[in-house]
């Protein structure tokens, strides 16, 4: 096996460049959330006693809170242009292109798909998560999730690069199959949609607490969709992810039969893949037929995505089995 070290170097440079740009985008998304909070707080601050603002004499029943003419004009004016949001999205797109370049260079250097070990999977899976985030903007404006998505991508990509980086090496015999391309790529797609669904569920819980009076300082929540809307969006996204994960489970069984002569062997990785499928199947079933709504469905979606992360990290690192090569 001949490894092109120049392409390996390009891949590493691209990874760190993408992380730097993602960091700038994360800051811009955070500033946009701050701007949203300020835009909500401004009209509230404009309310003042009549006697102090407009010179109207009190009728003895107490001051009446009104808006003076300047405040009324400000309240009907268009909100300030979301320059932070536009800059964040532009930086995210640039970072994503460079991120894809890093994965492409790694694959070309190895002469195979770039997801054969934990470093390569973190490289490719985070690119898919960000790609799914950009893709869903074509149907729904979910830019308010940018800080969550990029924060997760930065954390996963940073840990994968610093802790699990390995040189390009030949594939183990079990991975020398076309199913590597299909099985892992589809699993990454499912992970991307589950991540977006979990992010929507987190915001849904915050919105529900805000309505109940449990969250008062996060004023930017007033500019986001209602909890019910977020819940419906999360459900739609998770259903797409569930379809991909179902295919992942089936493709993994077929691959296992080709590689080890059996469809199912109770390997730790196989068991956890099935557990994840069961959690999300329960989420979809309970919400569709049992009427689960609100915080219960949100927590189940978050638990499901946590199981995905657990499967990739703890299971890969601390459990022995036939999938031990995924920790290399």
C-alpha positions as CSV (number, residue, x, y, z in Angstrom):
1,X,0.0,0.0,0.0
2,X,1.4,3.4,-1.1
3,X,0.4,6.4,1.0
4,X,0.6,9.9,-0.5
5,X,2.0,11.8,2.4
6,X,1.5,15.1,0.7
7,X,-2.3,14.5,0.6
8,X,-2.2,13.4,4.2
9,X,-0.6,16.7,5.1
10,X,-3.2,18.6,3.1
11,X,-5.9,16.7,5.0
12,X,-4.5,17.7,8.4
13,X,-4.1,21.3,7.3
14,X,-7.7,21.4,6.1
15,X,-9.0,19.8,9.3
16,X,-7.4,22.5,11.5
17,X,-8.4,25.3,9.0
18,X,-12.0,24.0,9.1
19,X,-12.0,24.0,12.9
20,X,-10.7,27.6,13.0
21,X,-13.5,28.7,10.7
22,X,-16.1,26.8,12.6
23,X,-14.9,28.5,15.7
24,X,-15.5,31.9,14.2
25,X,-18.9,30.8,13.0
26,X,-19.8,29.5,16.5
27,X,-18.9,32.9,17.9
28,X,-21.1,34.6,15.3
29,X,-24.0,32.3,16.1
30,X,-23.6,33.0,19.8
31,X,-23.6,36.8,19.1
32,X,-26.8,36.4,17.1
33,X,-28.4,34.7,20.1
34,X,-27.2,37.7,22.1
35,X,-28.7,40.1,19.5
36,X,-32.0,38.3,19.7
37,X,-32.1,38.7,23.5
38,X,-31.3,42.4,23.2
39,X,-34.1,42.9,20.5
40,X,-36.6,41.3,22.9
41,X,-35.5,43.3,25.9
42,X,-35.6,46.7,24.2
43,X,-39.5,47.0,23.9
44,X,-39.8,45.9,27.6
45,X,-37.4,48.6,28.7
46,X,-39.4,51.2,26.8
47,X,-42.4,50.8,29.1
48,X,-42.3,53.6,31.7
49,X,-44.9,55.4,34.0
50,X,-46.9,58.0,32.2
51,X,-46.0,60.8,34.5
52,X,-42.3,60.2,34.0
53,X,-42.5,59.9,30.2
54,X,-45.4,61.8,28.7
55,X,-46.4,64.3,31.3
56,X,-49.9,62.8,31.8
57,X,-51.4,63.3,35.2
58,X,-52.2,60.2,37.2
59,X,-55.9,59.5,37.8
60,X,-55.1,58.3,41.3
61,X,-55.4,54.7,40.4
62,X,-51.6,54.4,39.8
63,X,-49.4,55.1,36.8
64,X,-50.4,53.5,33.5
65,X,-47.6,51.9,31.4
66,X,-47.6,53.1,27.8
67,X,-45.3,53.6,24.9
68,X,-44.5,57.2,23.9
69,X,-44.4,58.1,20.2
70,X,-40.7,57.4,19.8
71,X,-41.1,53.9,21.4
72,X,-44.1,53.2,19.3
73,X,-42.2,53.9,16.2
74,X,-39.3,51.7,17.3
75,X,-41.7,48.9,18.2
76,X,-43.2,48.9,14.6
77,X,-39.8,49.2,12.9
78,X,-38.2,46.2,11.2
79,X,-35.7,44.3,13.4
80,X,-32.0,45.0,12.8
81,X,-30.4,43.1,10.0
82,X,-29.0,39.8,11.3
83,X,-25.5,40.5,10.1
84,X,-24.1,38.1,12.7
85,X,-26.4,35.3,11.4
86,X,-25.5,35.9,7.8
87,X,-21.8,35.9,8.6
88,X,-22.2,32.8,10.7
89,X,-23.9,30.9,7.8
90,X,-21.3,32.1,5.3
91,X,-18.4,31.0,7.6
92,X,-20.2,27.6,8.2
93,X,-20.4,27.0,4.4
94,X,-16.8,27.9,3.9
95,X,-15.7,25.7,6.8
96,X,-17.8,22.8,5.6
97,X,-16.3,22.9,2.1
98,X,-12.8,22.9,3.7
99,X,-14.0,20.1,6.0
100,X,-15.1,18.0,3.0
101,X,-11.7,18.7,1.4
102,X,-10.0,17.3,4.5
103,X,-12.0,14.1,4.2
104,X,-11.4,13.9,0.5
105,X,-7.7,14.3,0.9
106,X,-7.6,11.6,3.6
107,X,-9.5,9.2,1.3
108,X,-7.4,9.9,-1.7
109,X,-4.2,9.4,0.4
110,X,-5.5,6.1,1.7
111,X,-7.0,5.0,-1.6
112,X,-10.3,4.1,0.1
113,X,-13.3,5.8,1.9
114,X,-12.2,7.9,4.9
115,X,-14.1,6.2,7.7
116,X,-12.2,3.1,8.7
117,X,-11.2,4.2,12.3
118,X,-12.4,6.6,15.0
119,X,-10.4,9.5,13.7
120,X,-11.7,9.1,10.2
121,X,-15.3,8.5,11.3
122,X,-15.2,11.6,13.5
123,X,-13.9,13.5,10.5
124,X,-16.6,12.3,8.1
125,X,-19.5,12.1,10.6
126,X,-19.0,15.7,11.7
127,X,-18.9,16.8,8.1
128,X,-22.2,15.0,7.5
129,X,-23.8,16.5,10.7
130,X,-22.9,20.1,9.5
131,X,-24.0,19.1,6.0
132,X,-27.4,18.0,7.3
133,X,-27.7,21.2,9.2
134,X,-27.1,23.2,6.0
135,X,-29.4,21.0,4.0
136,X,-32.4,21.3,6.2
137,X,-32.3,25.1,5.7
138,X,-33.8,24.5,2.3
139,X,-37.1,23.4,4.1
140,X,-37.0,25.1,7.5
141,X,-35.0,28.0,8.9
142,X,-33.1,26.3,11.7
143,X,-30.2,28.7,11.8
144,X,-30.9,29.3,15.5
145,X,-29.4,25.8,16.1
146,X,-26.1,26.9,14.7
147,X,-24.4,27.3,18.0
148,X,-25.4,23.8,19.1
149,X,-24.5,22.1,15.9
150,X,-21.1,23.8,15.4
151,X,-20.4,23.4,19.1
152,X,-21.0,19.6,18.9
153,X,-19.0,19.4,15.6
154,X,-16.0,21.3,17.0
155,X,-16.0,19.2,20.2
156,X,-16.2,15.9,18.3
157,X,-13.7,16.9,15.6
158,X,-11.3,18.3,18.1
159,X,-11.3,15.2,20.3
160,X,-11.1,12.9,17.3
161,X,-8.1,14.8,15.8
162,X,-6.1,15.2,19.0
163,X,-6.9,11.9,20.8
164,X,-7.6,9.4,18.0
165,X,-5.5,10.5,15.0
166,X,-3.7,7.6,13.4
167,X,-1.6,7.3,10.2
168,X,-3.1,5.8,7.1
169,X,-2.7,2.0,7.4
170,X,-4.1,-1.0,5.4
171,X,-7.6,-2.1,6.2
172,X,-8.2,-5.2,8.3
173,X,-9.6,-8.1,6.3
174,X,-13.1,-7.6,7.7
175,X,-13.2,-4.0,6.4
176,X,-12.1,-4.9,2.9
177,X,-15.6,-4.9,1.6
178,X,-18.0,-2.7,-0.4
179,X,-20.3,-2.8,2.6
180,X,-17.8,-0.4,4.4
181,X,-18.9,2.3,2.0
182,X,-22.6,1.7,2.4
183,X,-22.9,0.7,6.1
184,X,-20.8,3.4,7.7
185,X,-21.9,6.2,5.4
186,X,-25.6,5.5,6.0
187,X,-24.9,5.3,9.8
188,X,-23.3,8.7,9.6
189,X,-26.3,10.1,7.8
190,X,-28.6,8.7,10.5
191,X,-26.3,10.3,13.1
192,X,-26.6,13.7,11.4
193,X,-30.4,13.7,11.5
194,X,-30.5,12.4,15.1
195,X,-28.1,15.2,16.1
196,X,-30.4,17.9,14.6
197,X,-33.4,16.2,16.2
198,X,-31.7,16.2,19.6
199,X,-30.8,19.9,19.2
200,X,-34.4,20.7,18.4
201,X,-35.5,18.7,21.4
202,X,-33.2,20.7,23.7
203,X,-34.6,24.0,22.5
204,X,-38.1,22.5,22.9
205,X,-37.5,21.8,26.6
206,X,-36.1,25.3,27.1
207,X,-39.2,26.8,25.4
208,X,-41.5,24.7,27.5
209,X,-39.7,25.8,30.7
210,X,-39.9,29.4,29.5
211,X,-43.7,29.2,29.1
212,X,-44.0,27.6,32.5
213,X,-41.9,30.4,34.0
214,X,-38.8,28.3,34.7
215,X,-36.5,30.2,32.3
216,X,-36.6,34.0,32.4
217,X,-33.1,35.1,31.5
218,X,-32.8,33.4,28.1
219,X,-34.8,36.1,26.2
220,X,-33.7,34.9,22.8
221,X,-36.2,32.1,23.3
222,X,-38.9,34.6,22.6
223,X,-37.7,34.9,19.0
224,X,-37.7,31.1,18.4
225,X,-40.6,28.8,17.3
226,X,-43.0,27.6,20.0
227,X,-42.3,24.3,21.8
228,X,-45.0,22.4,19.8
229,X,-43.5,23.6,16.5
230,X,-40.0,22.5,17.6
231,X,-41.4,19.1,18.6
232,X,-43.0,18.5,15.3
233,X,-39.8,19.5,13.5
234,X,-37.8,17.2,15.7
235,X,-40.1,14.3,15.0
236,X,-39.9,14.8,11.2
237,X,-36.1,15.0,11.3
238,X,-35.8,11.9,13.6
239,X,-38.1,9.8,11.3
240,X,-35.6,10.4,8.5
241,X,-32.7,9.5,10.7
242,X,-34.6,6.4,11.8
243,X,-35.0,5.2,8.2
244,X,-31.2,5.5,7.7
245,X,-30.5,3.8,11.0
246,X,-32.8,0.9,10.1
247,X,-30.9,0.4,6.9
248,X,-27.7,0.6,8.9
249,X,-28.9,-2.3,11.1
250,X,-29.9,-4.4,8.1
251,X,-26.7,-3.6,6.1
252,X,-24.6,-4.5,9.2
253,X,-26.3,-7.9,9.5
254,X,-25.7,-8.6,5.8
255,X,-22.0,-7.5,6.1
256,X,-21.6,-9.7,9.3
257,X,-22.8,-12.7,7.4
258,X,-20.3,-12.0,4.6
259,X,-17.4,-11.4,7.0
260,X,-18.1,-13.8,9.9
261,X,-20.6,-16.3,8.5
262,X,-23.5,-15.2,10.7
263,X,-26.1,-12.3,10.7
264,X,-26.2,-11.8,14.4
265,X,-23.7,-12.7,17.1
266,X,-24.5,-10.5,20.1
267,X,-21.3,-8.5,19.6
268,X,-21.3,-5.4,21.8
269,X,-21.5,-3.0,18.8
270,X,-24.3,-4.9,17.3
271,X,-26.3,-4.9,20.5
272,X,-25.9,-1.1,21.0
273,X,-26.8,-0.5,17.4
274,X,-30.0,-2.4,18.0
275,X,-30.6,-0.6,21.3
276,X,-30.4,2.7,19.5
277,X,-32.9,1.5,16.9
278,X,-35.2,0.3,19.7
279,X,-35.1,3.7,21.5
280,X,-36.0,5.6,18.4
281,X,-38.6,3.0,17.3
282,X,-40.2,3.5,20.7
283,X,-40.0,7.3,20.3
284,X,-41.8,7.1,17.0
285,X,-44.4,4.6,18.2
286,X,-45.1,6.3,21.5
287,X,-45.6,9.7,19.8
288,X,-47.7,8.4,17.0
289,X,-50.0,5.9,18.9
290,X,-49.6,6.7,22.6
291,X,-50.0,10.4,22.3
292,X,-46.6,11.2,23.9
293,X,-46.1,14.9,23.6
294,X,-44.0,17.6,25.2
295,X,-41.1,16.9,27.5
296,X,-41.4,13.1,27.4
297,X,-40.9,12.8,23.7
298,X,-38.1,15.4,23.8
299,X,-36.2,13.5,26.5
300,X,-36.6,10.3,24.6
301,X,-35.0,11.9,21.5
302,X,-32.2,13.2,23.6
303,X,-31.6,9.8,25.2
304,X,-31.5,8.2,21.8
305,X,-28.8,10.6,20.5
306,X,-26.9,10.1,23.8
307,X,-26.9,6.4,23.0
308,X,-25.5,7.1,19.6
309,X,-22.6,9.1,21.1
310,X,-22.1,6.4,23.8
311,X,-22.0,3.7,21.0
312,X,-19.3,5.7,19.2
313,X,-17.2,6.6,22.2
314,X,-17.5,4.3,25.2
315,X,-18.4,1.1,23.3
316,X,-15.5,1.6,20.8
317,X,-13.0,2.4,23.5
318,X,-13.8,0.1,26.5
319,X,-15.8,-2.9,25.2
320,X,-14.1,-5.8,23.4
321,X,-15.6,-7.5,20.4
322,X,-15.4,-8.1,16.7
323,X,-15.7,-4.3,16.0
324,X,-12.5,-3.5,18.0
325,X,-10.9,-2.2,14.9
326,X,-13.2,0.8,15.0
327,X,-11.2,2.1,17.9
328,X,-7.9,2.0,16.0
